[in-house]
Each structure stands twice: as C-alpha cells, then as structure tokens.
Amino acid sequence: MQDGTTVELMGSDARPSVYNSERITNKGERIALTLWSVAVLLTSLIGDSVVLIATTRHKAVRLHRVLVALLQHLAVSNLLQTLFRVLPVTPTFTTDYWVLGTLLCHLEDSLGIVCPTATMLLTCCLSTVKLLLVRFPLRASVWSAQFGHQICAGLWVLTLVWYSPALAGKMLYLKKTINFSLYEYQCNYNMTSADLPQTYRSYLIVSFPVISLLSYTLLIVTSILLLVIAKRAGGRAGSTLRWEGVVTVLLTVGVLLVSYFPLSVVVIAWLLEVRYSGTVWRAAAAMQYLNIVANFFIYPISVESFREFLKVRLNGVINFFTPRRRSDIMCVRPRQASRATPAYPEIEFGERDDGARDGGAKG
C-alpha cells in the first residue's frame, strides 16, 4: 500500500508498473529477506504437505476430528500463501521488479488478503471448538470430520464474502493501477486514485481494523478460558482430558498473535495515514510468515502420535539410503548363500530373517 506518487513503467504491458519508493539499499536486509523467504518456502512446501498426508492418509494426528479438519485447512491456507505469495516475491529481492506478469500480480494481492484473513478465522474457530470440547465433552463427542469441514468451508465463504466488495472495487476502479511496490515488495493498487469512490475507501478503513480487533479479542479470550477450564477439568478425579489438543491450540494461537500483530498495526496505521519506513513495513510483512513456518514444528511438540509418525518415516528414509550389511543380504536371500559355514555363524538365518521382517513392518 502506497501513496502512488511515483510510478515508473518497466518493460511491456504484461509487466506491472514498479512503484519507486524506498527500495532496499541495505545489502544485509536484502540477504536476510531472501534467506527468510527460502526458509518459508522449504518449510511450508515440505511441512504442510506432510501434515496433509499424515492427517488424511495415515490418520497420524490423534486429536478430535473437527480439530484435525481445522488443521488441514490451515495447512491449505499456508500452501496457497507459499505458492502464490512467497514464491513469486522471492526473486524480486534480487531483481527489484515483478517477473511473473500482471495476472499473477493481481492474484498475489488478492491472496495476500484472503489467506491471512481465512487463517485468522480458522484459528479463532480452532480455539473456540477446543473450548467447547473441554466444556461440553459429551455433546461435542458426536461431531464428525464432515461437520468440521463444513465449518471450514463456511469460514472460507465468509472470507470471500467480506473480500468481494474490495475485489469488485479494485477491478472496477483500480485494475489499471496494479503495480509492484518496492516499498513493500508486494503487488498492490494505487489506493489514492481519484477514480476510487469514497465509500469503497471507507469500507476498507473500517472493515479491516474491525475484523482484526474482533479476531484478536476472540483469540485471547477463548485461549484464557480454555486454559482455565482445562486446568479445572484436568484436576478432577477420573478426568480423561487430553492435554495434547489444549497445548496444540494454545501454541497455534500464540504463534499467530506474534506473527500477525505487527503487520496489523502497520496496516491500520497506514489506513489512518500514519507512515512508516519501508524497512519497518517489510519486517512486519516478513514476520507474518512465522505462522507458516512454526505450524509444522508445533504438532511434533504437542501431539505424540504425529511425533511417532515422523520418527517412523525418518527411520524409513534413513534405512533406505543406508548401505546394507553383508549379513543382512545373506539373511534376506538365504537360498543364494553358500552351504558352507556362514561368515557370521552366531546369526541364525531364520531368526535374523524374522527380525528383519518385524523391523520392516514397524517402519
């Protein structure tokens, strides 16, 4: 988001304009942002893919079905941001211009609003659902995975409904002003254009702060209530409360608050016409991706079944690339072994072969 006072056309019409304002001049900042983007890319593409595979195919996250559905949709939101925001923006820290065409520039701007908003709503629902599970365990026990996906679909629709007026205004009044801002190193529109109606500008100024404040309030309140009620429920005799779900939710909420709060402050300040330097804005924008990076590391910490799943898979990968010993080869293929005394007489072929099969089954 910028004032739109200095715009320079770069190349053909297929490439968005470049807004020349406070481009990165510090080499350290350029390297740091590039390395951070690469780290986000690798972590999300690998981590979120593993989460989706583990929860859909292997059922490796043994939490309530609705919670698992919410975690799956959070992973999808992370992957969308990674593929259509982080990946296209990463080369620009070196080139200082957008290299992928105007269409993807429009898409990057839209997903830069839709996905973080959906992530915030999904996380609010995550904390609320877990609170209800702890407070009303019998009623919530009948909730199915399909019910969880229906809730998530409703949140995605709600996000799109909220963003539709903004998208319509951009396409009707600001489509030709799409540009790549070197202030933010992101695609956006000239929001100060004289063609933009005041009602649309007022909608943006009011709606975003309201959604942010309501979401942060809901996250903080539900997290505190969840911690208090879970502590009381866990202290009762015969309690079957599983702290895995509580810890997972609290860590997810905490990381999201730390990740999104700086950018929310900067955006609200911009809407109120308070300006920060490009370095501050870029740091706040990079900070929001901490939520994407951290999610994959939260689940192994808080969920034992997922941790064991990763251990088994990693051991399988290590065994696959580890050279096999001569004794293993002799045991796997006993018919090809010599009838003479084996090189390792203390190992019985049959017992060793059974052990190998058992180890393979566990892996």
C-alpha positions as CSV (number, residue, x, y, z in Angstrom):
1,M,0.0,0.0,0.0
2,Q,1.5,3.3,-1.0
3,D,0.6,6.9,-1.9
4,G,1.1,6.3,-5.6
5,T,3.1,9.5,-6.3
6,T,6.0,8.0,-8.3
7,V,5.3,5.2,-10.8
8,E,7.7,4.0,-13.4
9,L,6.7,1.7,-16.3
10,M,9.0,-1.2,-16.6
11,G,9.1,-3.2,-19.9
12,S,5.9,-4.2,-21.7
13,D,2.3,-4.0,-20.6
14,A,2.5,-7.6,-19.4
15,R,4.7,-6.5,-16.5
16,P,3.2,-4.4,-13.7
17,S,4.4,-0.9,-13.0
18,V,7.0,-0.5,-10.4
19,Y,6.5,1.9,-7.6
20,N,9.8,3.5,-6.9
21,S,9.9,4.3,-3.2
22,E,12.3,3.2,-0.6
23,R,13.7,0.2,-2.4
24,I,16.1,-2.0,-0.4
25,T,19.5,-0.3,-0.3
26,N,21.0,-2.3,2.6
27,K,22.7,-5.5,1.4
28,G,22.1,-7.2,4.8
29,E,18.4,-6.6,4.6
30,R,18.2,-7.9,1.1
31,I,20.1,-11.1,2.0
32,A,18.0,-11.6,5.2
33,L,14.7,-11.3,3.4
34,T,15.9,-13.7,0.6
35,L,17.0,-16.3,3.1
36,W,13.9,-15.9,5.1
37,S,11.7,-16.4,2.0
38,V,13.6,-19.5,1.0
39,A,13.2,-20.9,4.6
40,V,9.5,-20.3,4.4
41,L,9.2,-21.9,1.0
42,L,11.0,-25.1,2.1
43,T,9.3,-25.4,5.5
44,S,5.8,-24.8,4.1
45,L,6.1,-27.0,0.9
46,I,7.5,-29.9,2.9
47,G,5.9,-29.4,6.3
48,D,2.4,-28.6,5.3
49,S,2.4,-31.3,2.7
50,V,3.5,-33.8,5.4
51,V,0.7,-32.5,7.7
52,L,-1.9,-33.1,4.9
53,I,-0.6,-36.6,4.1
54,A,-0.3,-37.5,7.8
55,T,-3.9,-36.4,8.6
56,T,-5.7,-37.6,5.5
57,R,-3.9,-40.9,4.6
58,H,-2.3,-42.1,7.8
59,K,-4.5,-40.5,10.5
60,A,-1.4,-39.7,12.4
61,V,-2.8,-36.7,14.3
62,R,-4.9,-38.3,17.0
63,L,-7.0,-35.3,18.0
64,H,-10.7,-34.6,17.8
65,R,-12.0,-34.9,14.2
66,V,-13.1,-31.3,14.0
67,L,-9.7,-30.1,15.2
68,V,-8.0,-32.2,12.6
69,A,-10.2,-30.7,9.9
70,L,-9.3,-27.2,11.0
71,L,-5.6,-28.1,11.0
72,Q,-5.9,-29.4,7.4
73,H,-7.5,-26.2,6.2
74,L,-4.8,-24.1,8.0
75,A,-2.2,-26.2,6.0
76,V,-4.0,-25.5,2.8
77,S,-4.1,-21.7,3.5
78,N,-0.4,-21.9,4.3
79,L,0.4,-23.6,1.0
80,L,-1.7,-21.1,-1.0
81,Q,0.3,-18.2,0.5
82,T,3.5,-20.0,-0.1
83,L,2.8,-20.8,-3.8
84,F,1.2,-17.6,-4.8
85,R,2.9,-15.0,-2.5
86,V,6.2,-16.2,-1.1
87,L,7.4,-18.0,-4.2
88,P,6.7,-15.2,-6.7
89,V,8.0,-12.5,-4.4
90,T,11.3,-14.2,-3.5
91,P,13.1,-13.4,-6.8
92,T,12.1,-9.7,-6.5
93,F,14.5,-9.2,-3.6
94,T,17.3,-9.6,-6.2
95,T,15.7,-8.2,-9.4
96,D,13.7,-5.3,-7.8
97,Y,10.8,-5.9,-10.2
98,W,8.0,-8.3,-10.7
99,V,8.9,-11.1,-13.2
100,L,5.7,-13.2,-13.5
101,G,3.2,-11.0,-15.3
102,T,0.2,-8.9,-14.4
103,L,-2.3,-11.7,-13.8
104,L,-0.2,-13.3,-11.0
105,C,0.3,-9.8,-9.6
106,H,-3.5,-9.5,-9.2
107,L,-3.6,-12.9,-7.7
108,E,-0.8,-12.2,-5.3
109,D,-2.5,-9.1,-4.0
110,S,-5.9,-10.9,-3.5
111,L,-4.5,-14.0,-1.8
112,G,-2.4,-11.7,0.4
113,I,-5.7,-10.5,1.9
114,V,-7.9,-13.6,1.6
115,C,-5.5,-16.3,3.0
116,P,-4.3,-14.4,6.1
117,T,-7.9,-13.5,6.9
118,A,-9.0,-17.1,6.5
119,T,-6.1,-18.2,8.6
120,M,-7.2,-15.8,11.4
121,L,-10.8,-17.0,11.3
122,L,-9.8,-20.7,11.2
123,T,-7.5,-20.2,14.2
124,C,-10.4,-18.4,16.1
125,C,-12.6,-21.4,15.3
126,L,-9.8,-23.7,16.4
127,S,-9.6,-22.2,19.9
128,T,-13.4,-21.9,20.2
129,V,-14.0,-25.5,19.2
130,K,-11.4,-26.8,21.6
131,L,-13.0,-24.7,24.4
132,L,-16.4,-26.3,23.6
133,L,-14.8,-29.7,23.5
134,V,-13.4,-29.2,27.0
135,R,-16.5,-27.5,28.4
136,F,-19.1,-29.9,26.8
137,P,-17.3,-33.1,26.1
138,L,-20.4,-35.3,25.7
139,R,-22.2,-33.1,23.3
140,A,-19.1,-32.5,21.2
141,S,-18.2,-36.1,21.0
142,V,-20.7,-36.7,18.2
143,W,-19.2,-34.0,16.0
144,S,-17.8,-35.6,12.8
145,A,-15.0,-34.8,10.4
146,Q,-17.6,-33.8,7.8
147,F,-19.0,-31.3,10.3
148,G,-15.6,-29.9,10.8
149,H,-15.1,-29.4,7.0
150,Q,-18.4,-27.8,6.7
151,I,-17.4,-25.3,9.4
152,C,-14.1,-24.6,7.5
153,A,-16.0,-24.2,4.2
154,G,-18.3,-21.7,5.9
155,L,-15.3,-19.7,7.1
156,W,-13.7,-19.6,3.6
157,V,-17.1,-18.4,2.2
158,L,-17.3,-15.8,4.9
159,T,-13.8,-14.5,4.0
160,L,-14.7,-14.3,0.3
161,V,-18.0,-12.5,1.0
162,W,-16.1,-10.0,3.1
163,Y,-13.4,-9.5,0.4
164,S,-15.8,-9.4,-2.6
165,P,-16.7,-5.7,-2.3
166,A,-13.0,-4.8,-2.1
167,L,-12.2,-7.0,-5.1
168,A,-15.1,-5.5,-7.1
169,G,-13.8,-2.0,-6.3
170,K,-10.3,-2.9,-7.4
171,M,-11.4,-4.5,-10.7
172,L,-13.9,-1.6,-11.5
173,Y,-11.8,1.4,-10.5
174,L,-8.2,0.3,-9.9
175,K,-7.4,-2.5,-12.3
176,K,-5.1,-0.5,-14.4
177,T,-3.2,0.9,-11.4
178,I,-1.8,-2.6,-10.4
179,N,1.9,-2.2,-9.6
180,F,4.8,-3.8,-7.8
181,S,5.7,-1.7,-4.8
182,L,9.4,-1.5,-3.8
183,Y,8.2,0.0,-0.6
184,E,6.6,-3.4,0.4
185,Y,8.0,-5.7,-2.3
186,Q,4.4,-6.8,-3.0
187,C,1.8,-6.2,-5.7
188,N,-1.0,-3.7,-4.9
189,Y,-3.1,-1.0,-6.3
190,N,-3.0,2.8,-6.2
191,M,-5.4,3.4,-3.3
192,T,-5.2,7.2,-3.6
193,S,-6.5,7.2,-7.2
194,A,-9.1,9.9,-7.8
195,D,-11.3,7.2,-9.5
196,L,-11.8,5.4,-6.2
197,P,-15.2,6.2,-4.6
198,Q,-15.1,7.4,-1.0
199,T,-17.5,4.7,0.1
200,Y,-15.0,2.0,-1.0
201,R,-12.2,3.7,0.8
202,S,-14.3,4.0,3.9
203,Y,-15.2,0.3,3.7
204,L,-11.5,-0.6,3.8
205,I,-10.7,1.8,6.6
206,V,-13.5,0.4,8.8
207,S,-13.7,-3.3,7.9
208,F,-10.1,-4.4,8.3
209,P,-9.5,-2.9,11.8
210,V,-12.8,-4.3,12.9
211,I,-12.0,-7.8,11.8
212,S,-8.5,-7.7,13.3
213,L,-9.6,-6.4,16.6
214,L,-12.5,-8.8,16.9
215,S,-10.3,-11.7,15.9
216,Y,-7.5,-10.8,18.4
217,T,-10.1,-10.3,21.2
218,L,-11.7,-13.7,20.5
219,L,-8.4,-15.5,20.3
220,I,-7.2,-14.1,23.6
221,V,-10.5,-14.6,25.5
222,T,-11.0,-18.2,24.3
223,S,-7.4,-19.1,25.0
224,I,-7.6,-17.8,28.6
225,L,-10.9,-19.6,29.2
226,L,-9.6,-22.8,27.6
227,L,-6.5,-22.8,29.9
228,V,-8.6,-22.1,33.0
229,I,-11.4,-24.7,32.2
230,A,-8.9,-27.3,31.1
231,K,-6.9,-26.9,34.3
232,R,-10.0,-27.3,36.4
233,A,-11.2,-30.3,34.3
234,G,-7.8,-32.0,34.5
235,G,-7.7,-31.7,38.3
236,R,-10.9,-33.7,38.8
237,A,-10.7,-37.3,39.8
238,G,-11.2,-39.7,36.8
239,S,-10.7,-36.9,34.3
240,T,-10.0,-38.1,30.7
241,L,-8.8,-34.7,29.4
242,R,-6.1,-34.9,26.8
243,W,-3.7,-32.0,27.1
244,E,-2.3,-32.7,23.6
245,G,-5.2,-30.8,22.0
246,V,-5.1,-27.9,24.5
247,V,-1.3,-27.4,24.1
248,T,-1.7,-27.6,20.3
249,V,-4.4,-24.9,20.2
250,L,-2.6,-22.6,22.7
251,L,0.7,-22.8,20.8
252,T,-1.1,-22.2,17.4
253,V,-2.9,-19.2,18.8
254,G,0.2,-17.8,20.4
255,V,2.3,-18.0,17.2
256,L,-0.5,-16.4,15.1
257,L,-0.8,-13.5,17.5
258,V,3.0,-12.9,17.5
259,S,3.1,-13.3,13.7
260,Y,0.2,-11.1,12.6
261,F,0.1,-8.4,15.2
262,P,3.0,-6.2,13.9
263,L,1.6,-6.2,10.3
264,S,-1.9,-5.4,11.6
265,V,-0.6,-2.4,13.5
266,V,1.3,-1.2,10.4
267,V,-1.7,-1.6,8.1
268,I,-4.1,0.1,10.5
269,A,-1.6,3.0,10.9
270,W,-1.4,3.3,7.1
271,L,-5.3,3.4,6.9
272,L,-5.1,6.3,9.4
273,E,-2.4,7.9,7.2
274,V,0.5,7.3,9.6
275,R,3.5,6.3,7.6
276,Y,6.4,4.0,8.5
277,S,9.7,3.4,6.6
278,G,9.9,0.7,4.0
279,T,12.2,-1.3,6.3
280,V,9.6,-1.4,9.1
281,W,6.8,-2.4,6.7
282,R,8.9,-5.2,5.1
283,A,9.9,-6.5,8.5
284,A,6.3,-6.7,9.6
285,A,5.3,-8.4,6.4
286,A,8.0,-11.0,6.8
287,M,7.0,-11.6,10.4
288,Q,3.6,-12.9,9.4
289,Y,5.2,-15.9,7.7
290,L,6.4,-17.0,11.1
291,N,3.0,-18.5,11.5
292,I,3.6,-20.7,8.3
293,V,7.0,-21.8,9.5
294,A,6.0,-22.6,13.1
295,N,2.9,-24.7,12.5
296,F,4.8,-27.7,11.3
297,F,7.0,-27.7,14.4
298,I,4.1,-27.2,16.8
299,Y,2.5,-30.6,16.0
300,P,5.5,-32.8,16.7
301,I,6.0,-31.0,20.0
302,S,2.4,-31.2,21.2
303,V,1.0,-34.4,19.5
304,E,2.7,-37.7,20.4
305,S,1.1,-39.6,17.5
306,F,2.4,-37.2,14.9
307,R,5.8,-37.2,16.6
308,E,5.9,-41.0,16.3
309,F,4.7,-40.9,12.7
310,L,7.6,-38.6,11.8
311,K,10.1,-40.8,13.6
312,V,9.0,-43.9,11.7
313,R,9.1,-42.1,8.4
314,L,12.5,-40.6,9.1
315,N,13.9,-44.0,10.1
316,G,12.5,-45.5,6.9
317,V,14.2,-42.8,4.8
318,I,17.5,-43.3,6.7
319,N,17.3,-47.1,6.3
320,F,16.6,-46.7,2.6
321,F,19.8,-44.7,2.0
322,T,21.9,-46.7,4.4
323,P,24.1,-49.4,2.7
324,R,23.1,-52.9,3.7
325,R,25.5,-55.1,5.6
326,R,26.6,-58.4,4.2
327,S,24.8,-60.3,7.0
328,D,21.5,-58.6,6.0
329,I,22.0,-59.6,2.4
330,M,22.7,-63.2,3.4
331,C,19.6,-63.2,5.6
332,V,17.3,-61.8,3.0
333,R,18.5,-64.2,0.3
334,P,19.3,-67.5,2.2
335,R,18.9,-69.6,-0.9
336,Q,21.8,-67.9,-2.6
337,A,24.1,-68.3,0.4
338,S,26.8,-70.9,0.4
339,R,26.1,-74.2,2.2
340,A,29.4,-73.8,4.0
341,T,29.7,-72.2,7.4
342,P,28.4,-68.6,7.2
343,A,30.7,-65.7,7.8
344,Y,28.7,-64.9,10.9
345,P,28.0,-68.3,12.5
346,E,26.4,-66.7,15.6
347,I,23.4,-65.5,13.5
348,E,20.7,-68.0,12.5
349,F,19.2,-67.2,9.2
350,G,15.6,-67.9,10.2
351,E,15.7,-65.8,13.3
352,R,17.5,-63.0,11.6
353,D,15.0,-63.0,8.7
354,D,12.1,-62.9,11.1
355,G,13.7,-60.0,12.9
356,A,14.2,-58.1,9.6
357,R,10.6,-58.6,8.7
358,D,9.4,-57.3,12.0
359,G,11.6,-54.3,11.7
360,G,10.3,-53.6,8.2
361,A,6.7,-53.8,9.4
362,K,7.4,-51.3,12.1
363,G,9.0,-48.9,9.7
